[in-house]
């Protein structure tokens, strides 16, 4: 049995900061205690001036996409071995950024589910949906998930469950990067969305809905989905979020993944900017939606949408959390969104520092509630109890 104690100036346990001078005790892959007194026969990793947090959780990524131009569109023609290599490389980038768990929400023909069956143990945990369900010609149709009608949708949900999916992803509205789809309109009828939700729940699986349109968000809420991705609440008049919507989402316990964050050093081509503007989506609109929902008591989790293009590379989650704070969400709420709240939504024993939890930890210098940007420069990452320096060199 491998034992180690990790001591830092501060410990954020996923919900709150613990008393100073606390020590995290790790045995093999699990956290077994939090104490002030280190057992005499335990080696100690001293981390002066640092903060220990749970390993971050990115609840919305596309591991099979390489973050190049047209990354999702190109997947239909990418050989399986190249897709597998991209998945693994994507995960190593996430790990170096302090992300120890991801939720993949869209791949070509269940590629991530197949890859996961033989995955190496030294990579972040992957929760996966397989190929998202979409309407005929709908958002991300090229990934292979086109369905129509309640019976076909139910059958598609069952197939993903048989392949080992942990969650069902459905495109409830159009998306920016699929020409011919509408970000301000639903892609499915209420009966179709209800069929997907009922079948997922009958199989014991949560379901999350991609929804930019306010009408699609309202539809998803009405049928009882577990999560909503983006939740931009777009209308021709802009973002519309009233108290009734926020209360409904909050009372239903729906986890909203705002997918903020981008690499602002990237010069976005004019054609992409035009496409995004036409869809009614802007950085200001996305920030406005997340802030209003958070203020309304809605459960917010963190996801980057990493992999879909140059401005959305893998390993982006620290920028996502920084933009949550920029949008007006308190820093501690942003940390919760990227740890314990995300863990609950993904149904994993992650995101908290407490006895029995997986020993996935992130170490940063300073206090991230004073400066959320400290998350972007991790000192070390512990994956299942094993310590790694930035760059994936083992300590």
Secondary structure, DSSP 8 states (H G I E B T S, - for coil): --EEEEEEEEEB-SSSB--TT-EEEEETTEEEEEESS--TT-EEEEEEEEEEEE-EEEEEE-TT--SSTTHHHHGGGS-HHHHHHHHHHHHHHHHHTTEEEEEE---GGGHHHHHHTT--TTS-EEEE--S-BB-TT-TTGGGS-B--SHHHHHHHHHHHHHTT-SEEEEE-B--TTSTT--TTSBSS-HHHHHHHHHHHHHTT-EEEEEEEEHHHHHHHHHHT-SEEEEEEEEETTEE---HHHHHHHHHHT-EEE------TTS---HHHHHHHHHTT--HHHHHHHHHHHHHTT-EEE----BTSBTTB-TT-HHHHHHHHHHTT--HHHHHHHTTHHHHHHHT-S-S--STTSB--EEEEES-TTT-GGGGGSEEEEEETTEEEETTTEE-
